[in-house]
Amino acid sequence: MHNLPQKDPDNGTASTPASLEQTLQELARLQKENEALRRERDCYLRAVKKLLPVEHFSFDADELADLEKNGCTFDDILADLKALGIEV
């Protein structure tokens, strides 16, 4: 664990210019670490997405016109989810 500068108990601010410099260095280090972790997370996410099966959804003009005219019910949505293997 990195040591952050101690705060002045009277006003809660860093107590010396040196501690300000330490705080800024720690901030820069944490920002770099955060960015590296975000890149790693994104890499894992892309890998997981590549492992998942690709689902293709398509609608023809008649199906879209019917949805625009009649909408769809909650039961229709549940049936579609079940057909995809998603338990609800």
N, C-alpha and C positions, 0 to 999 in steps of 0.2 A: 504494500500500500504506500502510495506517495504521501509525503507530509505536506499538507497545505499550511500556509502561514497562519499563525495565531491571530485571532481578532482582538482588537482593543475592547475590553469589557465595558468601557464607558459609552462608546458610540457604535460598536459593532463593525468597524471598518478595519482594514489591514493597517497594522501599526507602523510600518516603515516602508520607504521606497524600495528597499531590497525585497520585502515581502510582496510588494506589488509586482515586481519583476518575477518572483517565484510563481505567483498566481497566474501571471500571463503565460509563463512557460508551461505551467501545468494545464492551462486552458488550451494552448496550442497542441500539447501532447494528446489531450483527451479528444480534441477535434480530429486529429489524425487517426487515433484509434477508432473513433466513431465511424469515420469514413471507411476505414479498412473493414470494420465489422459489417457495415452496410453492403460493401462490395461482396463480402463472403456470403451474407444472407441472400443477396440477389443471385449469386452463382448457384447456391443450393436450390433456390426457388426455381430457377431455369431448369436445373437437372431434374427436379421432381416433376415439373410440368412435362418434360420430355418422356418421363417414364409412364405418365398417365395415358390411358387410351384416348385417342382422338374421337370426339363425338361430332358428327356432322348433322346439323339441323338444316332442313330446307323446307321452304313453303312454296307452294305454287300460287298462281294468281287467284285461283278460286278459293283456296284456304284463307288467303289474306283478306279477300273480299268478304268471306263469311265472318271472319273475326271482327272486321270493321263494322259489319252490319249487326251481328248478334253478340259479339263479345265472347267471353268464355266464363264458365262457372268455376267455383272453387273445386267442385268434384272433378271437373275436367283437368284442372291443374294437378290434383292428387293422383288421378289416373295416369297422367303423363309422367309424374315422378316415379310412381310404382313401376311403370313400363321401363323406366331407365334403371330400375334396380335400387331406387332410393326408398328406404322404409320411412313412412311418415305415421 
